[in-house]
Amino acid sequence: MTGGRDKLVELLRRAGLEVVGDWGIEEVLPPRAAWRPVVSGGAKPTVAVREDLPDLVAELNAQWHRLAVGNGIIGEDGVFLIDVAGHWTGCAPRRWTRVRLTGQWDLAGVLGARPGQPEFVTLATDGSTLIGVTTEEDEVWFTLLDHIAERQEAAAQVAARETPGEREAAWAALLQGPGPSTGLREMWAHGLALTPATPDGLRARLLGLSHFLLWRHLPTAVVEAAMVHPEWKLRQLLAEAQPNITAEQWARLILGEQESRHRWILTMLAADRRAELTDAAYEQLATDPSARVREETARLPGLPVRILTALAARRRPVRTGLGLPEGLASSGHSGPVRAAGRPLRQGPHRSTAPVPPGAPDAPVGH
């Protein structure tokens, strides 16, 4: 227990706090009781600071100091009580530590798992007011509670009037706890998407919840559901990453887009991935109103020669170094052709969704 106490004292000194006196028993709210309203599911922050804020540590220190001075946490002699999250006393009761700020202090940068993620509670020496500082999902919360003695008295009076039914309901609410956070639900979705044993029916329900899903070889029913999903970015990622798309599905996926830009991007992805389409799709894309769609159609493998010839005829006959009209330079295969020397596109069709662990890279280009 002494070792843990020594480590805490050293941590407080690194945070710029001077320890005042010994670890005595304070006639105030115990530390564990002080933490309870700060971390409860119904806690509401007095101030919330986003973790992506520039110069986060300095802002957190400034917010704590403003609240501490303005609400009497720091006494006239500069002393206040503090308890830092961690196992400092083992199974023994936790005790407050009396401290005072030194000339250079940094509570938010030291009293937490890492700088900018503080976890501590400070209390006025008379026990009247506390400030809890906790790191939540994407924010740091400052929770201020004042008039603590009055709150305790009111709670005691309520408890004295509590009926057995009310007591049972209170315990049920406590055991139920808060619902999962957004981040936790997202991790659950990613885990289900990456698990081979996940049923097909559940995979379809994960569409739009986890981008990892589309990198795995999906059954036809799930691919079909993704093809008609209302989110364009999901349909785009399907075309970029999904290995199990048939020629007929490629045709419906591209031709089902009403916006010419979407057809252009999907046709570009199909060409990059060497995907073959149906003859009817080749015919329709070759006469698409968008010149960009027709240009990418010429790169599709399996394109019939007559359609390729018709596409070339619509282009301006600019001569290349090979003596052929631009767009008829050899593409290295018997199907589509591409302009000589033109690099593979890296345009706006590239998805920014991260590739899941262990997933093969989506095939592109040659």
Secondary structure, DSSP 4 states (H G I P E B T S, - for coil): -HHHHHHHHHHHHHTTEEE-S--PPPSS--HHHHHHHHHSTT---SEEEETTSTTHHHHHHHHHHHHHHHTT-S-TTSEEEEEESS-SSTTSPP--EEEEE-SS--HHHHSBSSTT-B-EEEE-TTSS-EEEEEE-SSEEEEEEE--HHHHHHHHHHHHHH--HHHHHHHHHHHHH-PPPPHHHHHHHHHHHHH-TTS-HHHHHHTTTT-GGGGGS---HHHHHHHHT-S-HHHHHHHHHH-S---HHHHHHHHHT--SHHHHHHHHHHHHHTT----HHHHHHHHT-S-HHHHHHHTT-TT--HHHHHHHHHHS---B-TTSSBTT-S--SSSS----TTPPPP-STT---PPPPTTPPPPP---
